[in-house]
Amino acid sequence: MTEIKGFHPVKLICGVIFSKEEHLQKAEDRLIDLYGPADSRSRHFDFDLTDYYDSQMGKNLKRTFLSFLDLIPPERLSEIKVRSNALEEDIRREFRADIRIVNLDPGYITQAALIMATAKDFSHRVPLAQGIYAHLEFLFTKTGIRRLDWTYPDFLKEAYQTYFQGVRKTYLDQLRQGSRRP
């Protein structure tokens, strides 16, 4: 009989799509309240490879990423996605906006992969719980990143991948130290 072992803790990340800095700041503050201190922030990337969110959020969108200091159990991802969807609505109401003003995309980094949460089903996505799916974004290899047929176009950008490799390095350091924190 094979012994069942628990999962390794993972590095929580969250992408934030926004058009106004004040909306981003509110989202960051609320995420930090929920998940603890951020230990990294990416630069702001132009979110310009798709117009998917233009009708919901307007034009000239940016995306940034945060990673969080405290590691989490991977099985929390669906709960975090459900909460982040509700947080988007909370922030919209706080600003009394008629349209969506932030899009929050949580995910996590493991030793081998970047996993993002989504509420959209597709053939390569794995159901988790509460209508949330795991989307395997890409794999980390000894020589870099292995892109997949379904990797989102903006995640193919070298600057994104450089950022995620840095977050992975921090995560691996945390694991080596046997700590949830560096």
Legacy VTK file of the C-alpha trace (Angstrom):
# vtk DataFile Version 3.0
C-alpha trace
ASCII
DATASET POLYDATA
POINTS 182 float
0.000 0.000 0.000
1.356 3.409 -0.996
1.546 5.960 1.764
-0.436 9.101 1.017
1.505 12.237 1.843
0.270 15.767 2.210
0.970 18.415 -0.372
3.911 20.778 -0.107
2.861 24.348 0.636
2.857 26.619 -2.427
3.627 30.270 -3.182
0.441 32.319 -3.595
0.483 34.905 -6.375
-2.197 37.194 -7.719
-2.425 39.054 -11.006
-4.303 42.350 -10.986
-5.666 43.892 -14.181
-6.553 47.561 -13.738
-6.610 50.939 -15.457
-6.258 53.335 -12.498
-3.533 53.289 -9.873
-6.020 53.988 -7.061
-7.968 50.849 -7.993
-4.781 48.792 -7.985
-3.788 50.179 -4.586
-7.170 49.306 -3.094
-6.935 45.767 -4.505
-3.397 45.318 -3.149
-4.408 46.585 0.291
-7.378 44.233 0.455
-5.353 41.232 -0.774
-2.679 41.922 1.847
-5.384 42.142 4.518
-6.593 38.696 3.449
-3.366 36.844 2.656
-0.600 38.613 4.549
2.325 40.714 3.368
3.436 40.731 -0.236
7.064 39.800 -0.747
7.268 40.909 -4.382
5.502 43.057 -6.934
6.083 43.003 -10.657
6.268 46.105 -12.742
3.086 47.163 -14.538
2.729 45.427 -17.894
0.551 46.705 -20.732
-2.372 44.305 -21.049
-2.591 44.734 -24.814
-2.532 41.297 -26.438
-6.280 40.841 -26.162
-9.348 43.048 -25.979
-11.196 40.406 -23.927
-11.786 42.723 -20.953
-12.299 45.996 -22.866
-16.100 45.741 -22.781
-16.057 45.024 -19.029
-13.238 47.313 -17.900
-12.434 49.832 -20.608
-9.214 50.316 -22.557
-5.563 50.990 -21.657
-5.433 48.186 -19.120
-2.333 47.175 -17.170
-1.465 43.984 -15.315
0.765 43.546 -12.321
1.497 40.590 -10.071
2.032 40.173 -6.343
3.455 37.224 -4.498
2.755 36.673 -0.835
5.217 35.911 1.916
3.224 33.162 3.628
2.998 29.856 1.813
-0.420 28.215 1.547
-1.847 24.722 1.100
-2.583 24.287 -2.633
-6.087 23.011 -1.902
-7.070 26.567 -0.873
-6.896 27.837 -4.472
-10.609 27.475 -5.263
-11.600 29.230 -2.018
-9.146 32.067 -2.806
-10.533 32.462 -6.349
-14.120 32.597 -5.083
-13.062 35.221 -2.518
-11.123 37.258 -5.106
-14.168 37.327 -7.401
-16.250 38.706 -4.522
-13.474 41.186 -3.731
-13.629 42.531 -7.301
-17.295 43.350 -6.728
-16.609 44.848 -3.273
-14.009 47.199 -4.783
-16.323 48.158 -7.671
-19.026 49.111 -5.156
-16.545 51.002 -2.932
-15.632 53.215 -5.883
-19.284 53.362 -7.002
-18.185 52.278 -10.464
-20.644 51.104 -13.098
-18.132 48.678 -14.604
-15.589 46.201 -13.314
-12.478 48.141 -12.243
-10.122 45.351 -11.187
-9.708 41.770 -12.294
-8.025 39.524 -9.731
-6.358 36.330 -10.917
-4.946 34.229 -8.071
-2.677 31.304 -8.634
0.355 29.644 -7.166
3.877 28.565 -7.914
5.159 25.072 -7.162
8.637 23.720 -7.699
7.552 22.643 -11.181
4.743 24.885 -12.397
2.663 28.042 -12.390
-1.012 27.244 -11.773
-3.720 29.887 -12.189
-7.327 29.670 -11.000
-10.224 30.291 -13.361
-13.990 29.963 -13.367
-13.940 29.130 -17.082
-13.972 25.457 -18.066
-11.902 24.184 -20.978
-10.526 20.810 -22.067
-7.132 21.206 -20.377
-8.411 22.609 -17.059
-8.885 20.512 -13.943
-11.989 21.011 -11.766
-11.143 21.878 -8.155
-14.198 22.955 -6.131
-16.961 25.589 -6.115
-16.916 25.953 -9.921
-13.197 26.781 -10.009
-10.635 25.126 -12.271
-6.854 24.858 -12.183
-5.155 26.174 -15.317
-1.589 24.898 -15.758
0.046 28.015 -17.202
3.599 26.767 -17.771
6.285 24.487 -16.374
9.587 25.431 -14.788
12.563 23.459 -16.116
16.273 23.408 -15.332
16.867 25.711 -18.300
13.912 28.087 -17.981
10.227 27.862 -18.705
8.350 25.384 -20.871
5.371 27.014 -22.522
2.266 24.996 -23.231
-0.200 25.110 -26.123
-2.704 26.923 -23.880
-0.340 29.344 -22.121
-2.041 32.740 -22.156
-0.418 35.022 -24.767
0.702 37.658 -22.252
2.359 34.964 -20.108
4.619 34.266 -23.092
6.298 37.639 -22.565
9.867 37.314 -21.372
9.342 39.955 -18.672
6.504 37.918 -17.118
8.630 34.794 -17.162
11.597 36.591 -15.598
9.330 37.806 -12.804
7.897 34.322 -12.151
11.347 32.731 -12.167
12.363 35.201 -9.453
9.278 34.360 -7.389
10.027 30.654 -7.839
13.582 31.203 -6.582
12.209 32.878 -3.439
9.774 29.988 -3.001
12.505 27.364 -3.371
14.604 29.240 -0.786
11.635 29.148 1.582
11.275 25.388 1.096
15.009 24.799 1.632
14.806 26.701 4.909
11.830 24.586 5.945
9.854 27.703 6.627
6.641 29.242 5.465
8.635 32.495 5.392
12.149 33.295 4.118
LINES 1 183
182 0 1 2 3 4 5 6 7 8 9 10 11 12 13 14 15 16 17 18 19 20 21 22 23 24 25 26 27 28 29 30 31 32 33 34 35 36 37 38 39 40 41 42 43 44 45 46 47 48 49 50 51 52 53 54 55 56 57 58 59 60 61 62 63 64 65 66 67 68 69 70 71 72 73 74 75 76 77 78 79 80 81 82 83 84 85 86 87 88 89 90 91 92 93 94 95 96 97 98 99 100 101 102 103 104 105 106 107 108 109 110 111 112 113 114 115 116 117 118 119 120 121 122 123 124 125 126 127 128 129 130 131 132 133 134 135 136 137 138 139 140 141 142 143 144 145 146 147 148 149 150 151 152 153 154 155 156 157 158 159 160 161 162 163 164 165 166 167 168 169 170 171 172 173 174 175 176 177 178 179 180 181
